[in-house]
């Protein structure tokens, strides 16, 4: 096993977006040399998140944005000085990490699934950490 912690930076271009991480995860897994184990994908940002969702139909990402915006609008009553309370709420609900099972050198995902970084306060430069654990 070479290296089991991998970090990468992505740049987001919109206030709210979903960036597919599959290529980054494939690279991290390849560099780790792990064939069977788990992979933890973690976002150290309070207005960003990690999720697993459909990759086949781009309308799913559009619908996720719409649903999150309607559920967590940025209200003028919020007192957080940065004006991004909606991003903090979305991040808390979606979550900071996902764990994947690694088998035969590949993450186990459903036919239509991919892993996404969720931006809720962009545009920004964001860091994502991937820990691959053999076992």
RAVEN-V781552 format. One record per residue. N is the residue number from 1. PSI is psi in radians with two decimals (* if undefined). OMEGA is omega in whole degrees, 0 to 359 (none if undefined). Layout:
# RAVEN-V781552
((N/PSI/OMEGA) (N/PSI/OMEGA))
This chain:
# RAVEN-V781552
((1/2.24/181) (2/-1.34/184) (3/2.31/185) (4/-0.17/175) (5/2.19/181) (6/2.40/178) (7/2.51/176) (8/2.76/181) (9/2.37/174) (10/2.64/175) (11/2.25/178) (12/2.64/187) (13/-0.08/184) (14/2.88/175) (15/-0.78/180) (16/2.20/181) (17/2.92/178) (18/2.05/182) (19/2.15/179) (20/2.24/182) (21/0.03/188) (22/-0.76/181) (23/-0.70/177) (24/-0.70/182) (25/-0.67/177) (26/-0.74/178) (27/-0.79/179) (28/-0.74/180) (29/-0.74/179) (30/-0.80/180) (31/-0.51/183) (32/-0.52/183) (33/0.10/181) (34/2.31/180) (35/-0.62/179) (36/2.33/181) (37/-2.51/177) (38/2.77/177) (39/2.20/176) (40/2.20/178) (41/2.10/190) (42/2.42/178) (43/2.04/182) (44/0.64/182) (45/2.46/185) (46/-0.07/173) (47/0.48/174) (48/2.90/182) (49/2.99/176) (50/2.35/177) (51/2.82/171) (52/2.23/179) (53/-3.07/186) (54/2.46/178) (55/-0.11/186) (56/-0.69/185) (57/1.99/181) (58/-0.31/178) (59/-0.41/179) (60/-0.77/178) (61/-0.71/177) (62/-0.78/180) (63/-0.66/176) (64/-0.80/177) (65/-0.86/181) (66/-0.83/181) (67/-0.76/179) (68/-0.70/178) (69/-0.68/179) (70/-0.60/180) (71/-0.66/183) (72/1.24/177) (73/2.72/177) (74/1.72/186) (75/2.51/178) (76/-0.31/180) (77/-0.31/180) (78/2.47/185) (79/-0.11/178) (80/2.15/190) (81/-0.51/183) (82/-0.22/178) (83/0.38/181) (84/0.56/180) (85/-0.61/178) (86/-0.68/178) (87/-0.67/178) (88/-0.69/179) (89/-0.79/180) (90/-0.75/179) (91/-0.75/180) (92/-0.67/182) (93/-0.75/181) (94/-0.79/176) (95/2.70/186) (96/-0.18/185) (97/2.86/172) (98/2.58/177) (99/2.28/181) (100/2.53/173) (101/2.32/177) (102/2.20/179) (103/2.33/181) (104/0.66/175) (105/0.22/181) (106/2.56/174) (107/2.46/176) (108/1.97/176) (109/2.67/176) (110/2.88/183) (111/-0.73/186) (112/0.04/187) (113/2.56/170) (114/2.88/178) (115/2.36/184) (116/2.51/163) (117/2.27/181) (118/2.09/177) (119/2.20/180) (120/0.13/180) (121/0.88/184) (122/-3.04/356) (123/2.56/182) (124/2.92/167) (125/2.29/184) (126/2.61/177) (127/2.44/174) (128/2.35/178) (129/2.47/178) (130/2.12/177) (131/2.13/178) (132/2.21/185) (133/2.16/180) (134/2.54/176) (135/*/none))
